[in-house]
Amino acid sequence: MGTPAIVVDNVSILFNLNKEKVDNLKEYFIKLVTHKLHFTEFWALKNISFTVEKGERVGVLGFNGAGKSTLLKTIAGVLKPTEGSVRVSGVIAPMLELGAGFDMNYSGKENIFLYGATMGYSRKFIEEKYDEIVAFSELQDFIEVPVKNYSSGMRARLGFAIATAVEPEILILDEVLSVGDAKFRKKSEAKIRSMFEKGITVLFVSHSTEQVLNICNKAILLDHGRLIAQGSAQEICAQYNEMVNSKK
């Protein structure tokens, strides 16, 4: 099989939530020094282990607060595990909060080059891809406008266009296909499918079992920070739908 694309080994993430409302920094430090600050500890992820082979497309399902986005951020290297380890083999394009890496004061055009550079691509390479990125994002008329004037949908479209144009080996998608109108969603799905033929590995968080079945061949199910099931996309989607129906 060769080296797996992603190995998540017994990963746990602990968050400290501050229980009290502290009005300002001074008050915070006084409380901190006098040990009057109370934290609740909260395990966002607990003992998560799974492996994704190269070319597999894995859906990540679970209710809000299950830890899906935290898991993706950990795999993307945005968060460090409190316990356990994550090993990733290949160039990774995390599309978490699409366009979150943009500098709001720069134009769409400047951000394309900025985003490309943060992913480790040369200016020349981005120049070659530039027309394709703009065309896909459908933002030709706004490409010289500062991104702060974009709607969240426009930012997401630009982020999606950049991340998919650079042909990464691993694509991490967080609810990303819910951006834009139905037409753009179809186009996004088709674009991701065309990347499958190149053997790309995909991790895809969605609330839509229909989309997961469309895109993924495997899936995992998270509940309150724990991995409760993994298997084929069909099995896990069926199990998730049962959970949804039992909550109604």
C-alpha positions in Angstrom: 0.0 0.0 0.0 2.9 2.3 0.6 2.8 5.1 3.2 -0.7 6.2 4.3 -1.7 9.8 3.5 -2.9 10.4 7.1 -2.3 8.6 10.4 -4.2 9.9 13.4 -2.8 8.0 16.4 -4.7 8.3 19.7 -5.3 12.0 19.4 -6.9 14.0 22.3 -7.3 17.7 22.5 -8.0 19.5 25.8 -9.6 23.0 25.8 -9.7 25.2 28.9 -12.9 27.2 29.0 -12.9 30.2 31.3 -16.1 30.0 33.4 -16.2 33.6 34.6 -16.8 36.8 32.7 -13.8 39.0 33.1 -14.3 42.6 32.1 -10.7 43.6 31.4 -7.2 42.4 31.2 -6.3 43.9 34.6 -9.1 42.0 36.3 -8.1 38.9 34.5 -4.5 39.1 35.8 -5.6 39.9 39.3 -7.9 36.8 39.3 -5.2 34.7 37.7 -2.5 35.7 40.3 -4.9 35.2 43.2 -6.1 31.9 41.8 -9.7 33.1 41.6 -10.0 32.2 37.9 -11.9 29.0 37.4 -11.6 26.9 34.2 -13.6 24.0 33.1 -11.6 21.5 31.2 -13.2 20.2 28.1 -11.9 17.4 25.9 -12.8 18.4 22.3 -11.3 15.1 21.0 -10.6 11.9 23.0 -8.5 9.0 21.9 -9.1 9.3 18.1 -7.3 6.9 15.9 -7.8 6.2 12.2 -5.7 5.9 9.0 -6.5 7.3 5.6 -4.7 5.5 2.7 -3.6 7.6 -0.3 -6.5 8.1 -2.7 -9.2 7.4 -0.1 -12.0 9.9 0.3 -13.3 10.0 3.9 -16.4 11.7 5.1 -16.5 13.0 8.6 -20.0 13.0 10.1 -21.4 14.1 13.5 -23.6 16.6 15.2 -22.5 20.2 16.0 -19.9 20.1 18.8 -18.9 16.5 17.9 -15.3 17.7 17.2 -15.3 17.5 13.4 -13.7 20.9 12.8 -11.3 20.5 15.7 -10.2 17.2 14.1 -9.6 18.8 10.7 -7.7 21.7 12.2 -5.5 19.2 14.0 -4.7 17.2 10.8 -4.1 20.5 9.0 -1.6 21.4 11.7 -3.5 24.4 12.9 -4.0 22.8 16.4 -1.5 20.7 18.3 -2.8 17.5 19.9 -2.7 17.5 23.7 -2.0 13.8 23.5 -1.2 11.5 20.5 0.2 12.3 17.1 -0.8 13.1 13.5 1.3 12.1 10.6 0.6 13.5 7.1 2.4 12.4 3.9 1.9 14.8 0.9 1.1 18.4 0.1 -2.1 19.3 2.0 -4.6 22.0 1.1 -6.8 22.7 4.1 -10.0 24.5 3.1 -11.3 25.0 6.6 -12.8 28.4 6.9 -12.6 29.1 3.2 -10.7 32.3 2.7 -9.8 32.6 6.4 -6.2 33.1 5.3 -7.0 36.2 3.3 -5.6 39.6 4.2 -8.8 41.7 4.1 -7.0 44.9 3.0 -5.5 43.3 -0.1 -7.4 42.8 -3.4 -8.5 39.4 -4.6 -5.6 39.4 -7.0 -3.0 40.1 -4.2 -4.6 37.5 -2.0 -4.3 34.8 -4.8 -0.5 35.3 -4.7 -0.4 35.6 -0.9 -2.4 32.4 -0.4 -0.3 30.5 -3.0 2.9 31.6 -1.2 1.6 30.4 2.2 1.0 27.0 0.6 4.6 27.0 -0.6 4.1 27.7 -4.3 6.3 29.9 -6.4 5.0 33.2 -7.9 5.6 31.8 -11.4 3.4 28.7 -10.7 0.6 30.9 -9.4 0.9 33.2 -12.4 0.4 30.1 -14.6 -2.7 29.2 -12.7 -4.0 32.8 -12.2 -6.5 33.0 -15.1 -7.9 29.6 -14.2 -8.4 30.6 -10.6 -10.2 33.9 -11.5 -12.4 32.2 -14.1 -13.4 29.5 -11.6 -14.2 32.0 -8.9 -16.4 34.0 -11.3 -14.9 37.2 -9.7 -13.4 38.8 -12.8 -15.2 42.1 -12.1 -14.1 42.2 -8.4 -10.5 40.8 -8.6 -8.9 44.3 -8.0 -11.3 45.1 -5.1 -10.1 44.7 -1.5 -11.4 41.4 -0.1 -13.0 43.2 2.9 -15.6 44.3 0.4 -16.4 40.7 -0.6 -19.4 38.8 0.8 -18.5 35.6 2.7 -19.7 33.7 -0.4 -17.3 35.5 -2.7 -14.4 34.9 -0.3 -15.3 31.3 -0.1 -15.4 31.0 -3.9 -12.0 32.6 -4.2 -10.5 30.3 -1.5 -12.0 27.3 -3.2 -10.7 28.3 -6.6 -7.1 28.8 -5.3 -7.0 25.6 -3.2 -8.3 23.4 -6.0 -6.2 25.0 -8.7 -2.9 24.1 -7.1 -3.6 20.4 -7.2 -2.6 19.3 -3.7 -2.2 15.6 -2.8 -4.6 15.9 0.2 -7.7 18.1 0.3 -9.4 18.9 3.6 -12.9 20.3 3.1 -14.9 21.7 6.0 -18.6 22.2 5.0 -17.1 23.9 2.0 -19.6 22.7 -0.6 -22.3 24.6 1.2 -20.9 27.9 -0.1 -22.3 29.8 -2.9 -25.5 29.1 -4.9 -26.6 25.7 -6.2 -24.8 26.3 -9.5 -21.5 27.0 -7.8 -22.0 24.0 -5.5 -22.5 21.7 -8.5 -19.4 23.2 -10.1 -17.4 22.7 -6.9 -18.5 19.0 -6.6 -17.5 18.4 -10.3 -14.1 20.1 -9.7 -13.4 17.9 -6.7 -14.5 14.8 -8.6 -12.1 15.7 -11.4 -9.3 15.7 -8.8 -10.2 12.2 -7.7 -9.0 10.8 -11.0 -5.5 12.1 -10.1 -5.7 10.0 -7.0 -6.2 12.9 -4.5 -6.9 12.0 -0.9 -9.9 13.8 0.6 -11.2 14.5 4.1 -14.7 16.0 3.9 -16.8 17.3 6.8 -20.5 17.8 6.0 -23.9 17.6 7.5 -25.2 16.3 4.2 -25.1 12.5 3.9 -26.1 13.0 0.3 -22.9 14.9 -0.4 -20.8 12.4 1.6 -22.2 9.6 -0.5 -21.5 11.6 -3.6 -17.9 12.3 -2.8 -16.6 9.7 -0.3 -16.0 6.0 -0.3 -15.4 5.8 3.4 -16.6 7.7 6.5 -16.1 8.1 10.2 -18.6 9.2 12.8 -17.8 11.4 15.7 -19.9 12.0 18.8 -18.9 14.3 21.7 -15.2 14.1 20.7 -15.1 10.4 20.3 -14.8 8.2 17.2 -17.9 5.9 17.5 -17.8 4.3 14.0 -15.8 4.0 10.8 -16.5 2.0 7.7 -17.9 2.4 4.2 -19.7 5.7 3.4 -23.0 3.8 3.0 -22.8 2.2 6.4 -21.7 5.3 8.3 -24.3 7.5 6.5 -27.0 5.1 7.4 -25.9 5.1 11.1 -25.7 8.9 11.1 -29.2 9.2 9.6 -30.5 6.8 12.3 -29.0 9.1 15.0 -30.5 12.2 13.4 -34.0 10.5 13.3 -33.8 9.3 16.9 -33.1 12.9 18.0 -36.2 14.3 16.4 
